[in-house]
Structures are given as structure tokens and as C-alpha cells.
Amino acid sequence: MLPPDGHVHSEFSWDARRVGSMRATCARAVAIGLPSVAFTEHVDLTPFRAGFLAGSFGDLVDADGILHAPLPDFDAYAESLDRCRAEFPGLEVLSGREVGQPHLHVAELAALPPVDRVVGSLHCLWDEEASAYAEPWLLFEDRPAPDVFRDYLAEVCRMGPGDFDTFAHLDYPVRSWPGEFDPRDFEEELRTALRSLTDRCLEINTRLPLHPTILRWWAEEGGRRVTFGSDAHEARFVGTGFAQAGERASAAGFAPGRRPGDPWVRA
């Protein structure tokens, strides 16, 4: 059996509103044999430089080029979850959200409806030149990528106060890495960041397969739990690469939890 997909988006995420479908994602999950999906819709409370996103989400971008992401429609989201649970009784359908920079928005997040899975992400860093937050690859334009990645990992270590149970895509800046990425160039910083997260789950995000070395360091630094996330914004991408991800997690000593959607645990 494939691992559960604990990080997918639907039409209720601001960046998937035109392409996402909760029902189609559930149908696809059943078709490929996933035991569970968690709809972790975006909750992005940090306005950030839009960059190339301005072309697709211009209605969310202000005159200064800053993107202000809307919250999901929580009532419509809950109703859609109920419909999917009724239509796909053999699939465990979990509620959730993916929160960008949760440590910066503790009070606001405490007021949101409870969910089954809270995925914490670090999507943005402060851009001194622009006096605004920006995604890492925009910072690559003015600074060496290794310096930006080290700043990113240092910020991960400051996320302790954030309300989240799973940390997503630790290698997020690597998605636009200039050249070949070798985690050994950042071993000290990566191990420090991993140690700061050991009371939470580490996500094996398959949009960019997590480097096996980082997964091994997670186990060596005391990490006990992992989740899996396709980060799919369209139904056709749900569960992508999960067979290989499950094999790598098993090789690192992680095994399925008791319930279909539970994290995998290392004995």
C-alpha cells in the first residue's frame, strides 16, 4: 500500500482555485490506492513580493507588487469535506491547513477552526532591499543561493513557537536551485534545523524528492516521525512519487502508523 498523502490542495487554496478539485483529488487517490489524503489548504497571512506570480494572480497583488493571499472559505471547505467523506467511504479524508511562517502569526492562527493536520511552512524570508517578505528564489537574484539557504535554515530554527505538527519541504529553496544541490555543503546547518524540529513530523515532500541524506540525518538527529506530501494542486499529481518515497522511508527505519493517515514512525 502507498503512504498517505498528507499535503494536498484543492479549489479552496488561493493558488489552486482555478485548477484544484477536492472531489477529483479524492477520486484520483482511490484510483491509485492511497489510504488517506489531507486537504491542507493555504493559510498565508504574510504578504510577500509576488514576483512571477503576479502574472497568474494579479487580482491579489497591490500596486507595490505585494501579494495578499485570501483565506479559504472555511464553511464551504467543511461542506466539501463532508461530501467527499460520504462519497468515498474507503478513503480517509482529513482536514488541514498549510500555514506559511506560523511563528509570525500565533494569535491569528489560534482563532481559526480546528483541523486534523497543521502543516507549517517557511515560504518567505525578509528582503532587506525591498523591505518586504519574498520567496527564496527571488532573493537569489541579488544574493548567492548558499547564503539565502543558510538564512532559511536559521529561520527554521526560530519557528518553535509556531502552531504546527508537521514541517513541510525543508528543501523548499532548492526547488529553484542554480546548479546541482549537495546537502553535504550545508550539513551543520541542516542538522541544526532538523534537531529543532524533532518534536514534530518531518514531511517527505515529493514535488522535489527529499534527498536521502537529509532523511538519514533526520533519523540520526532524533526525528521519530515522517509524513508524505505530494503538494498537489491538481488531482493528477496526488500521490506522485509515493512508491519510491515509501521505500526510502522504510529503508531509514520508518513504518506505517496505526491509522491510514497517521505519520510513519521510527522504532
PADO-703659 format. One record per atom (N, C-alpha, C, O): residue in one letter; x, y, z. Coordinates in steps of 0.2 Angstrom, whole numbers, plus 2048, in hexadecimal, padded with zeros to 3 digits. Each point is the difference from the previous one (the first is absolute). Last residue first. Layout:
AXYZ...
//
This chain:
A83780F84AA8007FD807A806802804A8017FD805R7F18127E9R8067FC801R8017FD806R7FF803806V7EB8057EBV803801806V8077FB7FFV8007FB7FEW7EB8137F2W8047FA801W805801806W803806801P7E58077FDP8078007FFP8037F9800P7FE7FC804D7E88047F8D805802805D8078017FDD8017FD7FBG7E87FD7FBG8048067FEG805802805G802806800P7F27E4801P8028027F9P8048067FFP8058017FDR7FC7F481BR7FB8027FCR8028027F9R8068017FFR80A7F7811R7FB7FC801R7FA8017FCR7FC7FC7FEG81C80A7F9G7FD801806G7FA7FC801G7FF7FB7FBP8188007F5P7F9803800P7FD800807P8027FC805A8198057F8A7FB7FB7FFA7F9803800A7FF805804F81E8007FAF7FA802802F7FB7FB7FDF8007FD7FBG819803803G7FD7FD806G7F9803802G7FE7FE806A8108057E5A803804806A7FD7FE807A801803805A7F87F37E7A8077FF800A803803806A8057FE803S7E48067F7S8017FA803S8087FE801S8027FD806A7F88177EFA7FF800807A8017FA804A802800805R8018007E4R805804803R7FF800807R804800804E7EB7F77EFE8067FB800E805804804E8047FC804G7E98117F8G7FF7FB805G8067FB800G8017FE806A8008127E9A800803807A7FF7FB805A804800805Q7F97F87E5Q807801802Q801804806Q8047FE804A7E67FF7F5A8037FA801A807800802A8027FD804F7F28177F7F7FF7FD807F8037F9800F8027FE806G7FC8147E7G8067FE803G8007FC807G8057FF803T7E680F7F7T8057FF7FBT8077FE804T801803805G7E7802803G8037F9801G8067FF7FBG8037FB800V7ED8177F8V7FF7FD806V8047FA801V8007FC7FBF7FC8127F1F807800803F7FF7FD807F8067FF803R7E78057EER8057FC7FDR8067FF803R8047FB7FFA7EB815809A7FF7F9802A8057FB7FCA8027FB804E80581E802E7FC7FD7FCE7FF7F9801E8057FC803H80981080AH7FB8057FFH7FB7FE7FBH7FB8047FFA8187EF812A7FC8017FAA7FB805800A7FD801805D8157F680AD7FF8077FFD7FC8017FAD8018057FCS8077E680FS8018017F9S7FF8087FFS8038027FBG8047F081CG7FC8057FDG8028017F9G8058017FEF7FE7EF81BF8018007F9F7FB8067FDF7FA800801T8127FB819T7FA8007FCT8028007F8T8068017FFV8077F781AV8008037FAV7F98007FDV7FC7FB801R813802818R7FA7FF7FCR8018047F9R803805800R80E7FA812R7FC7F9801R7FB7FF7FBR7FD7FB7FFG81C813806G7F98017FDG7FD7F9800G8037FB7FEG81480B809G7FB7FE805G7F98017FDG7FB7FF804E81B8037F1E7FF805805E7FB7FF805E7FE805804E8077EB7EAE805801805E800805805E803800805A7EC7FE7EAA8007FA805A806801805A7FF7FE806W8008127E9W7FA801804W8007FA805W7FF801806W8117FE7E9W802804806W7FA802805W801800806R7FB7F37E6R8047FC805R803805806R8007FD805L7F380D7EAL7FC7FB803L8047FC805L7FE7FF806I80E80F7ECI7FC804805I7FB7FB804I800802806T80C7F47E8T805802805T7FC804806T801800806P7F37FA7E6P8017FB805P805801805P7FF7FE806H7F38157EDH8067FD7FFH8017FA805H7FF802806L7E98077F1L805801805L8067FC7FFL8007FA7FFP7F080D7ECP8027FB805P805802805P8058027FFL7E980D7F6L8088007FFL8027FA805L800802806R7EA7FF7F9R8018047FAR8078017FER8018007FAT7F77F3819T8037FD7FAT7FF8047FAT8027FE7FBN802803822N7FC8037FAN8037FD7FAN8068017FEI7FA7F981CI8037FE7FAI7FC8027FAI7FB7FD7FEE80680D81CE7FC7FD7FAE8057FE7FBE8058047FFL7FC7FC81DL8038037FAL7FC7FD7FAL7FF7FA7FFC7F880A81BC8027FC7FBC8038047FAC8008067FFR80380081CR7FB8007FBR8027FB7FBR8047FC800D80A809812D7FA7FF803D7FA8007FBD7FA7FF803T81D8057F6T7FF7F9802T7F97FF804T7FF7FA800L80D81A7F5L7F97FE7FEL7FE7F9803L7FB7FD7FES81B80F804S7FB805803S7F97FE7FFS7FB802802R8187F27F5R7FF7FF807R7FB804803R7FC7FF805L8098047E4L7FC7FA802L7FF7FE807L7FB7FE802A8128157F7A7F98017FFA7FC7FA801A7FB800803T81C7FE7FFT7FE804805T7F88017FFT7FD800805R80F7F47EBR7FF7FC806R7FD805806R7FC7FD803L80980D7E8L7FB7FC800L7FE7FC806L7FB7FF802E81880F7FDE7FA804800E7FA7FB800E7FB802803E81A7F47FAE800803807E7F9804801E7FC7FF805E80A7F87E5E7FE7FB805E7FF803807E7FB7FE803F80880A7E5F7FD804805F7FE7FB806F7FB801804D8107F87E8D803807801D7FD804805D803805802R7F57E57F8R806800804R804806801R804802804P7E87FA7EEP7FF802807P8067FF804P800804805D7FE8027E1D8037FB804D7FF802807D802805803F7F58027E2F7FF801807F8037FA804F7FF7FA7FEE8048127E8E7FF7FA804E800802808E805803802G7F48117EDG8057FB800G7FE7F9804G7FA7FF801P7FA816805P8048017FAP8067FB800P805801803W7E17FD808W807801802W8048017F9W7FF7FC7FBS7E980280DS8028057FAS808801801S8038057FFR7F17ED810R7FC7FF7FAR8028047FAR7FF7FE7FAV80A80281DV8047FC7FBV7FC7FF7FAV8027FE7FAP7F680D81AP8048047FCP8047FD7FAP8018027FBY7F27F1815Y7FC8047FCY8048057FCY7FE8007FAD8067EC817D8048027FAD7FC8057FBD8028007FAL7F37F7819L806803803L8058027FAL804805801H7E27F4800H8068017FBH805804803H8018067FEA7EC7F8813A8007FE7F9A8078027FDA803805802F7F47F4818F8048057FCF8007FE7F9F8037FA7FFT7EB801816T8047FD7FBT8048067FCT7FD8057FFD7F37FF813D8037F9802D8047FD7FBD8047FB802F7F6820807F7FF7FB7FBF8037F9802F804800805D7FB81B804D7FB7FA801D8007FC7FAD7FC8017FBG81980F80EG7FB7FF7FCG7FB7FA801G8037FB803P81280D809P7FA802802P7FA7FF7FCP7FA800802G81D7FA7F7G7FD7FC805G7F9802803G7FC7FC801M81480C7ECM7F97FF7FFM7FD7FC806M7FA7FE800R81E8097FBR7FC805804R7F97FF7FFR7FC804803C8147EF7F1C8017FF807C7FD805804C7FF7FE806V7FF8047E3V7FD7FA802V8017FF807V7FB7FE804E8118137F2E7F9802802E7FC7FA802E7FC800804A81A7FC7F4A800803807A7F9802802A7FF800806L8047F77E5L8007FB805L801803807L7FD7FD805Y8028127E8Y7FA7FC801Y8007FB805Y7FC7FF804D81880D7F7D7FB804803D7F97FC801D7FD801806R8137F47EDR802800808R7FC805804R7FE7FE805F7FE8017E4F7FE7FA803F802800807F7FD7FD804V80A8157EFV7F9801801V7FE7F9804V7FB800804D81B8017F5D7FF805806D7F8800801D7FE800806P8097F37E7P8027FD807P7FF805806P7FE7FD805A7FD80B7E5A7FC7FC802A8027FC807A7FC7FF804P80C81A7F5P8017F97FEP7FB7FB803P7FE801806R7FA8187F4R8047FD805R8027F97FER7FC7FD7FDD7F58117F7D805805802D8057FD805D805803802E7E97F07F3E8028057FBE806805802E8038037FCF7F27EC812F8057FE7FCF8038057FBF8058007FDL7E7802810L806803803L8067FE7FCL806803801L7E57F57F9L8018077FEL806803803L8038047FDW7F77E6808W8038007F9W8018077FEW8048027FCP7F27F881AP8078007FFP8038017F9P805804800E7E4808808E8027F97FFE8078007FFE8038047FDA7F4811810A8017FE7F9A8017F8801A8047FE804Y7F481B80BY8027F9800Y8007FD7F8Y7FC8037FCA80B81780BA7FA7FB7FFA8027F9801A8067FF7FFS8088167FDS7FC801806S7F97FC800S7FB803801A8187FD7EFA7F98027FEA7FC802806A7FA8027FFE81D7F7804E8008057FBE7F98037FEE7FF8067FFE8047E8811E802807803E8008057FAE7FD806801D7F57E3803D8048037FBD802807802D7FC8057FFW7FB7E380EW8008087FFW8058027FBW8067FE801L7EE7EA7FCL805803805L8008087FFL7FD8027FBC7F27E6800C8028077FEC806802806C8007FE805H7F37ED7FAH8008027F9H8048067FFH8028017FAL7FB7EB818L803806800L8018027F8L8047FE7FDS7E97F2813S8058017FAS804807801S7FD804804G7F17E7809G804807800G8058007FBG8047FB7FEV7E47F7807V8068007FDV804807800V7FD8057FEV7EE7EC80FV8038077FFV8077FF7FDV8047FE804R7E47F27FFR8078007FER8028087FFR7FD8037FCD7ED7F680BD8047FA802D8078017FFD8047FD804V7EC818803V8017FC7FAV8047F9802V803800806P7EE819804P8047FA801P8007FB7FAP7FB8007FDP80081B801P7FD7FA802P8057FA801P8058007FCL804819809L7FD7FD7FAL7FD7F9802L8017FE806A80B813808A7F98017FFA7FD7FC7FAA7FA8017FFA81D7FF807A7FD7FD806A7F88017FFA7FC7FC803L81480E7EEL7FF7F97FEL7FC7FD806L7FC7FB7FFE80A81B803E7FB8007FBE7FF7F87FEE7FA7FF7FFA817806811A7F9803802A7FB7FE7FBA7FB7FE802V81C7FE7F8V7FD7FB806V7F9802802V7FC7FC800H81680A7EDH7F8802800H7FD7FB806H7FA7FE7FEL81D8017FBL7FF8077FFL7F9802802L7FE806800H80B7E47FFH802803806H7FF807800H801804805P7F97EE7E8P7FB800806P803803806P7FC803804Q80A7FC7E2Q803804805Q7FB800806Q7FE805803G7F57F17EBG8068037FFG802804806G7FD804802V7F27E67FCV801807802V8078027FFV8057FD802E7E87F07F6E807801800E801808801E7FD8047FDR7EE7E980BR8028067FDR8088017FFR8037FC804G7E67F1800G806803801G8018077FDG7FC8027FDS7F47E4806S8008087FFS807802802S8047FD803L7F67EA7F3L801804806L8008077FEL8018027FAV7F67E57FDV8018067FEV801805806V7FB801804E8067E37F4E801805806E8018077FDE8058017FEL7EF7EA7F5L806805800L7FF804806L7FB803801G7F47EE7F8G8067FC801G807804801G8057FD801P7E480C7FAP8017FE807P8067FB801P802800806F7F58137E9F8057FC800F8027FD807F805801803E7E880D7F9E8017FD7FAE8057FB7FFE8007FB7FCA7FC812818A7FA7FC7FFA8017FC7F9A7FE7FA800R813815807R8007FB804R7FA7FB7FFR8017FA801C80081A7F3C8057FB7FEC8007FA804C8017FB7FER7F1817808R7FE7FD7FAR8047FA7FER7FE7FB7FED809813814D7FA7FB802D7FE7FD7FAD7FE7FA800L8128177FCL8037FA804L7FA7FB801L8017FA7FFS7F881A7F9S8037FC7FAS8037FA803S8007FA7FEE7F8816811E7FA7FD7FCE8037FB7FBE7FD7FA7FFA81281480CA7FE7FA805A7FA7FD7FDA8007F9800Y8098197F4Y8057FB800Y7FD7FA805Y8017FA7FEA7F381A800A7FF7FC7FAA8057FA800A7FE7FB7FED803814814D7FA7FC801D7FF7FC7F9D7FE7FA801F816814801F8007FA805F7F97FC800F8007FA801D80E8147EDD7F9801802D7FF7FA805D7FE7FA7FDP81B810800P7FB7FC7FDP7F9801803P7FF803805L8138117FAL7FF7FA803L7FB7FB7FDL7FC8037FCP81480F7F6P7FA800804P7FF7F9804P8037FB7FEA8148147FAA7FC7FA7FFA7F9800804A801801806H8108127F0H7FC7FF806H7FC7FA7FFH7FB8017FCL81D80B7F8L7FA7FB7FFL7FD7FF807L8037FE805I80C8177EFI7FF7FB806I7FA7FC7FFI7FB8037FFG80E8107F3G8027F97FEG8007FB806G8037FB800D7F581D7FFD8077FF802D8037F97FED8067FF802A7E38077FCA8048047FBA807800802A8048027FBD7EE7E880BD7FF808801D8048047FBD8047FD7FDV7F17E9802V806803800V7FF808800V7FC8027FCL7F57EB800L802800807L806804802L802800805D7F47FD7E5D7FB803804D801800807D7FD803804G8127F37ECG801807800G7FA803804G801805803F8097E47F8F7FC802805F800807801F800803806S80C7F27E9S7FB7FB801S7FB803805S7FA7FE800G81A80E7FBG7FD7FF7F9G7F97FB801G7FC8017FCA813805817A7FB8057FEA7FD7FF7F9A7FA8027FFL8177F080BL7F97FE801L7FB8067FEL7FA7FE800F81E8037FFF7FD7FD7FAF7F97FE801F7FC8007FCG80C810817G8047FE7FBG7FC7FD7FAG7FC8037FDA7FE80681AA7FC7FB7FBA8057FD7FBA7FF7FA7FFR80580F81BR8018027F9R7FE7FB7FCR8017FA800F7F2806817F8077FF7FEF8018037F8F7FB8007FDP7F57FE81DP8008027F9P8078007FEP805801804T7F07EF80ET8068047FFT7FF8037F9T8017FC7FBL7F07F380EL7FF807803L8058057FFL800806802D7F67E27F4D8068047FFD7FF807803D7FD8047FCV7F97E2802V7FF806804V806804801V8047FF804H7F27EB7EBH805806802H7FC805805H7FB8027FFE7FE7E3800E7FF8067FCE805806803E801800806T7FD7E57FBT804805804T8008077FCT8058027FDF7EF7E5804F7FF8067FCF803806804F7FC803804A8097E17FBA7FF806805A8008067FCA8058027FCV7F77E1800V8038077FDV7FE805806V7FB800803S8087E37FAS7FD806803S8038067FDS8058007FDP7FF7E97FCP7FC7FF805P7FD806803P7FA7FF803L80E7FB7E3L802803806L7FB7FF806L7FA7FF7FEG8067F97E9G8017FC806G803803806G8037FD805I7F580A7E4I8077FE800I8027FC807I8057FE801A7E580B7FAA8027FC7FAA8077FE801A8017FA7FDV7F6814814V7FD7F9800V8027FC7FAV8027FA801A80481C7FFA8047FD806A7FD7F9801A8047FB801R7F28137EFR8067FE7FER8047FC805R8037FB7FFA7E880F807A7FF7FA7FBA8077FE7FDA8017FA7FFC7FF818810C7FE7FA803C8007FA7FBC8027FB802T80281A7F5T8067FE803T7FE7F9804T8047FC800A7EB8107F5A8047FC7FCA8067FE803A8037FA7FER7EF81280FR7FD7FA7FER8047FC7FCR8017FA800M80681C806M8007FB806M7FD7F97FEM8037FB801S8098187EFS7FA7FD801S8007FB806S8047FB7FFG80B81B7F2G7FF7FB806G7F97FD800G7FB8037FEV80E80F7F4V8027F97FDV7FE7FB805V8007FA7FER7FC81E805R7FE7FF7F9R8017F97FER7FE7FE7FBR80980A81BR7F88017FFR7FE7FF7F9R7FA7FE800A81C80080DA7FD7FB7FCA7F98017FEA7FC7FB7FED81281480FD8047FF7FAD7FD7FA7FCD8047FE7FCW7F2809819W8008057FCW8047FF7F9W7FE8037FBS7F57EA813S806803800S8008067FBS7FE7FF7FAF7F07F2807F800804805F806803802F800805805E7FC7EA7EAE7FE8077FEE7FF805805E7FF8067FFS8127E7807S7FA8007FBS7FE8077FES804805801H8137EB80AH7FC806800H7FA7FF7FBH8017FC7FBV8117F4816V7FE8027F9V7FB806801V7FE802805H8117ED80AH8018077FFH7FE8017F8H8047FF7FCG7FE7EB811G7FE805805G8018077FEG800805804D7FD7E17F2D8028077FED7FE805805D7FA802800P80D7E3804P7FA8057FFP8038067FEP806802801P8067E77F7P7FF804806P7FA8057FFP7FE8017FBL8017E77F8L804807800L7FF803807L7FB7FF803M8047E67FAM7FC806800M804806800M806800803
//
